Amino acid sequence: MKKIILTMLLSLMTVAALVGCSDATSTKEKKSSEKTEAETGSETAYPITIKHALGETVIEKKPERIVTIQWANHDVALALGVVPVGFSAANFGVQDDSGLLPWTKEKLKELGVTDPNVFMDTDGLDFEAISDAKPDVILASYSGITQEDYDLLTQIAPVVAYPTAPWATTWREQVEFNSKGMGMEEEGKQLIADVEKMMTEKLEAYPQIKGKKVVWVNFSEQDLSQLHIYTPIDSRAAFLQELGMSYPESITELITDPTGYSLNLSAENTEALYDADIIVGYGNDELLSTIQADPLLGKIPAVERGSVAFITADTPLVAAGTPNPLSIEYTIDEYLELIGGAIDKINE
């Protein structure tokens, strides 16, 4: 009898163990399934639709072959670790015939690329070269392409154009639009956060910048009767505002086209610049001396005291005026030093 009972107990224990093992396996499989579902849910869902100033772009699947045109879009792709199969040459600030700015060269080297496919299209889009690159998507979020350009390009591949107006895309929007077009929206968000963190840390050494009034003004030594001003929606001016400065109301009230990235100002109306603590623009010490000697321009307080941050032509910094993630990191120390030095002259 004891033997029968013992056999029954052993049988029950075996069944229980098997049930427990089955439950554990089921739970493990359920968790694995849940993990797979969660991971799948975090992936980009296709098709992607991107609305922009020139229409609406639908991308059916994750693009493998990325082409970028005009300014800076290739640097966004590179910052995300993706090498475009073709991209436009930089048309200013380049020191050799490579069509590459130093931060682009540096990133290509880091990614192991020695012979990139660069479109030498500074005189106009090279539609044949773009087509030959066989793109799955064409990134042009920072560009000046026309509707006609866009319509032609869409015959080659889906095109991600600028959000609102030509040449008015901030570096953040460049990342947002281009990363979405690449199927890397989450990576784009992280890239933005990383750049913002770096900028915040760098600005800690220049507390004098915060709160100052700034205007980006281009002077021509050949014709001092007209001034060319970039408006706050231009990426150059927008970046100055990101650094903690703002445009004076005396300038913003002159803007009649909210989508226009520039405006012209007669030298007779330079009083509109009197409220600027600092002027930023393209130029050199010789140009500063010239405008300081001018009877009208020399009366602008920022000009008179030398609170002018002129960026010299044909240097990396001149190209970094229109910022992107790679150029910001490469030039921000030099840029902040230039701006901070011009502001320091207020109290001299």
PyMOL commands that set and color helices and strands:
alter all, ss='L'
color gray80, all
select helices_A, chain A and resi 2-42+73-79+102-110+127-132+147-153+171-181+185-203+207-209+235-242+249-252+267-273+285-293+297-299+301-305+316-320+325-347
alter helices_A, ss='H'
color red, helices_A
select strands_A, chain A and resi 48-52+55-59+66-68+86-88+118-119+137-139+159-160+214-220+223-230+262-266+278-282+308-311
alter strands_A, ss='S'
color yellow, strands_A
deselect
rebuild
show_as cartoon
